[in-house]
Amino acid sequence: MTRPLIAALCLLSLARSPASAQAPKSPLRVASVPHFEVTEASVADLQRAMADGRTTSAQLVDAYLARIAAYDHASPNINAMIRLNPHARAEAAGLDAQRRAGHVRGPLHGIPVILKDNYDTQDMATSAGSIALANHHPVQDAFVVKKLREAGAVILGKANMHELAAGVTSISSFGGQTRNPYDISRCPGGSSGGTGAAVAASFGALGWGSDTCGSIRIPSAFGSLFGLRPTMGLFSRDGIVPLALTQDVPGPLARTVTDLAIGLDATIGDDPSDAATKLIARDRPHFVDSLRKDALKGARIGIFAPYFRSADGDVADTIRAAARSMKALGAEVVEVNIPDFDELIAGSSAIILETKFDLMDYFARPGGAPVKSLREIIDKGLYDKALEARHRSADTASARDTESHRKVIAKQVVVRARIIAFLDSLKLDALAYPTSTRKPVLIGDPQLGGTCALAAQTGLPAISIPAGFTADGLPTGLELMGRPFSDARLVSYAFAFEQAGPRRRPPTSTPPLINGRAPNPVTFMATASGVEARFTYDPLSSDLSYTVRALASATAGIQAVVLRRKDAAGTRVIRRVLGPDMSSAGGWIRLLGRDLDAFHSGALTLAVFGATGADPVSEVPLKAR
């Protein structure tokens, strides 16, 4: 086990310790959980609190580490973080000293942030989720990491990801399976799923990911976050483990648009080590300065029909409702279509043809990697079994410069030109569609429903915006894609939409800590017409377990005992818990979406149905005290 990893694990262990427990003296020990609440706090909230003396950067580090200790590797086991920075608190203390001396570098000064573990860091290993790279120690920071340190950000740790970024469910041989904080039985999207889950769960203020085909946008959609895939060349890819450099771009994921804009402004810039950043002969956008509440007024948005054809019904409904809200904010919203779109986009992905060679180049960088090729990873079995087919397919590429690759690049040029001409002909400012046409899948299932190819294979910018939630409480994302270098405009559209009423809500599985600890399960009773029920509700998993008993005198007259939801959508039976001639039963149900809302509002009931009539003979609300 590497020394940085051991130190990180020590830090995590100490962060878990009760405040009253005797902990060994160590510079890594979490001091105390501060009173300032970091859950859902924005960068501006954190800056105000530090400026007012209500907290310090070091205390913010403690607060986020306490949340990670409570929720990441303990129930509900989000498993978002792959390693922690053992120097985070010392770095934060240094930034606090600079603040006291009157030197504040900018809006990220002292702000704890999270990196996807494919960003090189000279003080922590970079694994890209691969056990083959567990002991890979880059000699210098990635360009984006350098910019973050210069801006005064504290790198809190590295997040899990889909191994080598080669998928969208965020499973890896080194990090395991990351869970979605909104439903821990489901995937968080990927490949930046660890970053998305960590930011959604308030394990840090902001997080950075990378996007080759949806890897920023899908986790943003599934985490109720904002995430931009920028125009190629605005942000350097140097020092980021590649998947396919023709399509790779870095960027932040955030809970608010302003936080997203702050992260973008801090990391944009020319880099001599990435030639793509030198090809942009134009002024760089200033994202925070571009934010306008009236940005949607007069914008012309095209609802892109091809990406609605196979969408889940409630996903499509949520996206269309969000589009109507944009219309209410002054946008002109029209339905648009490209009849031959499937044929147009087919064969335009470069990923499988480039992975092998781009990884080989990265492994040969100064400092050296423990492996030299994808073939070596395959031969040594250093990958999660879910990656076998993908790795073997990528390894079949025969050479970097082939006729197949040239055809793909030529096809990308054609698709890009066609889409820009389409936008121009209809005078559209952006296309709108679901970030994913399907909900987050159950862990172990393949994630379908991607719409990532349109932006990734044209090089056009696209932003995922929280659009709302499905009936079962799962976040959905609205994606807006625009012309080259319309990045700031897209971010401003998202800002205007957000200001009209936030669609984000925090996951229930990672609530604010109570005295530095996660809330405990609550047990309560309910009694109705000869039926006694004992319930235990776990706020971290949203699981409601029960044991129900019918008194002997009442058993013969009971046909059914059920849990019912009674809300504005009507009355629904959500679980039968006792049937005819049953004296007792037990079980559990995971409350999500409307069912969970009903439980918290007192609209979930225990209803007893007797031998006659269609209505319950008795019905009582469940009240957790």
Secondary structure as GFF3:
##gff-version 3
##sequence-region A 1 625
A	DSSP	alpha_helix	3	16	.	.	.	ID=ss1
A	DSSP	alpha_helix	43	51	.	.	.	ID=ss2
A	DSSP	alpha_helix	57	71	.	.	.	ID=ss3
A	DSSP	beta_strand	81	84	.	.	.	ID=ss4
A	DSSP	alpha_helix	88	100	.	.	.	ID=ss5
A	DSSP	beta_strand	112	116	.	.	.	ID=ss6
A	DSSP	three_ten_helix	131	133	.	.	.	ID=ss7
A	DSSP	alpha_helix	143	150	.	.	.	ID=ss8
A	DSSP	beta_strand	154	159	.	.	.	ID=ss9
A	DSSP	three_ten_helix	163	165	.	.	.	ID=ss10
A	DSSP	beta_strand	171	172	.	.	.	ID=ss11
A	DSSP	beta_strand	176	177	.	.	.	ID=ss12
A	DSSP	alpha_helix	193	200	.	.	.	ID=ss13
A	DSSP	beta_strand	206	211	.	.	.	ID=ss14
A	DSSP	alpha_helix	217	222	.	.	.	ID=ss15
A	DSSP	beta_strand	226	229	.	.	.	ID=ss16
A	DSSP	beta_strand	249	254	.	.	.	ID=ss17
A	DSSP	alpha_helix	257	267	.	.	.	ID=ss18
A	DSSP	three_ten_helix	275	278	.	.	.	ID=ss19
A	DSSP	alpha_helix	287	290	.	.	.	ID=ss20
A	DSSP	beta_strand	300	304	.	.	.	ID=ss21
A	DSSP	three_ten_helix	305	308	.	.	.	ID=ss22
A	DSSP	alpha_helix	313	328	.	.	.	ID=ss23
A	DSSP	beta_strand	332	336	.	.	.	ID=ss24
A	DSSP	alpha_helix	341	345	.	.	.	ID=ss25
A	DSSP	alpha_helix	351	363	.	.	.	ID=ss26
A	DSSP	alpha_helix	374	379	.	.	.	ID=ss27
A	DSSP	three_ten_helix	385	387	.	.	.	ID=ss28
A	DSSP	alpha_helix	388	395	.	.	.	ID=ss29
A	DSSP	alpha_helix	403	425	.	.	.	ID=ss30
A	DSSP	beta_strand	430	434	.	.	.	ID=ss31
A	DSSP	alpha_helix	453	456	.	.	.	ID=ss32
A	DSSP	beta_strand	462	469	.	.	.	ID=ss33
A	DSSP	beta_strand	475	481	.	.	.	ID=ss34
A	DSSP	alpha_helix	487	499	.	.	.	ID=ss35
A	DSSP	beta_strand	522	528	.	.	.	ID=ss36
A	DSSP	beta_strand	531	538	.	.	.	ID=ss37
A	DSSP	beta_strand	543	550	.	.	.	ID=ss38
A	DSSP	three_ten_helix	555	557	.	.	.	ID=ss39
A	DSSP	beta_strand	558	567	.	.	.	ID=ss40
A	DSSP	beta_strand	570	578	.	.	.	ID=ss41
A	DSSP	beta_strand	584	590	.	.	.	ID=ss42
A	DSSP	alpha_helix	593	601	.	.	.	ID=ss43
A	DSSP	beta_strand	604	610	.	.	.	ID=ss44
A	DSSP	beta_strand	618	621	.	.	.	ID=ss45
###
